[in-house]
Amino acid sequence: MTNVPEMFGSLVFNDAAMKERLPKDIYKSLQKTIKEGLKLDITLANVVANAMKDWAIEKGATHYTHWFQPMTGITAEKHDSFISPQNDGSILMEFSGKELIQGEPDASSFPSGGLRATFEARGYTAWDPTSYAFIKGNSLCIPTAFCSYGGEVLDKKTPLLRSMELVSKAAVRVLNAIGDKETTRVASTVGPEQEYFLIDKELFNKRKDLIFTGRTLFGAKPPKGQELEDHYFGAIKPRVSAYMEDLNEELWKLGIFAKTEHNEVAPSQHEMAPIFSTTNIATDHNQLTMEIMKKVADRHGLVCLLHEKPFAGVNGSGKHNNWSLGTNTGKNLFDPTKTPSENKQFLLFLAAVIKAVDDHQDLLRVSVASAGNDHRLGANEAPPAIISIFLGSELEEVVKAIVAGTARKDGVASPLITGVDTLPDFMKDTTDRNRTSPFAFTGNKFEFRSLGSSFSIAGPNIVLNTIMADALSEFADKLEAASDVNAESAKLIKETLAAHMRILFNGNNYSEEWVVEAEKRGLLNLKTTVDALPYFVKEKNIKLFTKHKVFSEVEIHSRYELLLEGYCKQINIEALTMIEMARKEIYPASAAYVKALADSATAKSALGLDISEDSDVLLVKKIASLQNNFSKKTAALEDKVLHLFDGEEALGQAEFVRDSVLPAMQELRAAGDEIETLVGKAYWPYPTYGDLLF
């Protein structure tokens, strides 16, 4: 039987390992760096490196690597052995403080958005001591930041750490101003729920679209989808259960707080949710989780799909970003307590969130923009592209009362009446949940539901922390200058809530009425990635990031260019894959089937049968007509792809993709899917949706 407490964190150089292996003074100094955000004392590095190396070798490690997160959205690593040759031909296993704190990967071979040219190759990785080192395979993995020779940020970790420091300082200023002198640090925390699909590996290997793009580019709807709603929270199949058990063990060894697992809405779709961690560690852990999900699936003869929309007609996969702020004294700043209307601290932080989301709804939309997520946002499975906040009926009534200047009693939890005497009594929450909202308050945190399943959570949390810090800094300026802090707090809360009521919506975000209402309120409806990305480089957003030193202006523009380029490249790969499947698989298969039908009709005619109304003949005519249309649609898409990268302006290319390439792809798919419904299964060249999902 698995001993979970003994297994948990066994491959992590965590606090317990440090305490056991480091001298007390070194351990205390390192903990100050980790817990209080102090600068790292370089003199500690050699001692820590030696202890880390000894621990790793005892665990079977032979190599070390600086594990970092370039702007590809995945992780990167270059492995070096601990071997150090000696004069007598022997070796020592060595690892120095310099090797711990600094590495040098090639900075020109990673996406940089123009920050690095091919001949400008030097870049640096720098140890992040706030995220524990761990063992993966035979290597000690050291979480690091990544920057260029000129100091430009080339990764996702560095701006995330900057945003965490930023929101901490701003939040502490507000707390100190209203009388909390004990809090010295505030940490943003996240619990990212991860959705994914599992499909059979043998079937996966028979589909070029899944191999090259992670999603199906053709596929007719099967007789059954998710309409019976029988998969969500249903009994987990033995094969999937074995996968989940294996996955949990691998995650637990790495100190990842895997907690919840269940079937999701779509067939073959599932979810894993961890317990909250500080945002930096949660981001590292989620990157590891996605990697390990795929590796464990392979061991079970499965493939884990993390694309936002692998299958048309059933729900896609997201990643729900449960975000909160907590103090080093143990307070959750989003805890309303039993009397939220009287809780000045909570109301100040609530008002700051509402202001931040309303002022920067564009940046939140940008942070979840991708070609894959465009298929998902706005469907009846994910929040719409319109950003709004759900507070629940109780809190919204509190907000309305504050704005109106009227008295408001806090809600009282009431018992749930089931009408069955044997069921236990319990108190229900004072407000319902709203799964259609992109940004929902769920008790003591905000759930940002718009992230795509393949996303690094770094980007959305950089935005959340930065916009929250900006609002809190404005609050702190006013509170620190006030002669009567209580009066200023009350005024600030009321004025802020009154100015930003438009962003609050408790209703059905899927309804057409909300789209009309949101437009009346002046809320943005940025339906596609191409609509959203130009807002990243708006003057107000450049000013926001540069003022708070999260990004420089050149770093913002580089990321903007990279996002546009990534969008175009992804869809170009999909279009080329469709053309290849159309020409080399679908058309030949349908032609073979038509020939078989024609041969059958010819044989009947030779027997003297009347085939003028024969079913084979009629089907031949229908498929032949569809083939002709399919061939035209293939040629039309091919023509679009040839012109995809005409010109040099990235936004223009992306607009061409959105307006010309994607519609051509959709038309080709529709033609191909119609042919699939008519061609015999023995002739069809790849597994169908029914095969893949059931």
RAHU-V283595 format. One record per run of one state. SS is the DSSP state (H for helix, E for strand, L for the rest). FROM is the first residue (numbers start at 1). LEN is the number of residues. If there is no record, write none. Layout:
((SS;FROM;LEN) (SS;FROM;LEN))
This chain:
((L;1;3) (H;4;4) (L;8;4) (E;12;1) (L;13;2) (H;15;7) (L;22;2) (H;24;13) (L;37;5) (H;42;17) (L;59;4) (E;63;6) (L;69;1) (E;70;1) (L;71;5) (E;76;1) (L;77;2) (E;79;3) (L;82;1) (E;83;3) (L;86;5) (E;91;3) (L;94;3) (H;97;5) (E;102;2) (L;104;2) (E;106;1) (L;107;15) (E;122;6) (L;128;6) (E;134;3) (L;137;2) (E;139;10) (L;149;4) (E;153;1) (L;154;1) (E;155;1) (L;156;1) (H;157;21) (L;178;8) (E;186;15) (H;201;4) (L;205;3) (H;208;6) (L;214;24) (H;238;16) (L;254;4) (E;258;6) (L;264;5) (E;269;6) (L;275;2) (E;277;2) (H;279;21) (L;300;2) (E;302;4) (L;306;12) (E;318;10) (L;328;4) (E;332;1) (L;333;7) (H;340;3) (L;343;1) (H;344;16) (L;360;1) (H;361;7) (L;368;3) (H;371;4) (L;375;14) (E;389;2) (L;391;2) (H;393;12) (L;405;10) (E;415;1) (L;416;11) (E;427;1) (L;428;11) (E;439;3) (L;442;4) (E;446;7) (L;453;5) (H;458;24) (L;482;3) (H;485;15) (L;500;1) (H;501;3) (E;504;1) (L;505;7) (H;512;10) (L;522;7) (H;529;9) (L;538;1) (H;539;9) (L;548;5) (H;553;54) (L;607;8) (H;615;28) (L;643;7) (H;650;27) (L;677;12) (H;689;5) (L;694;1))
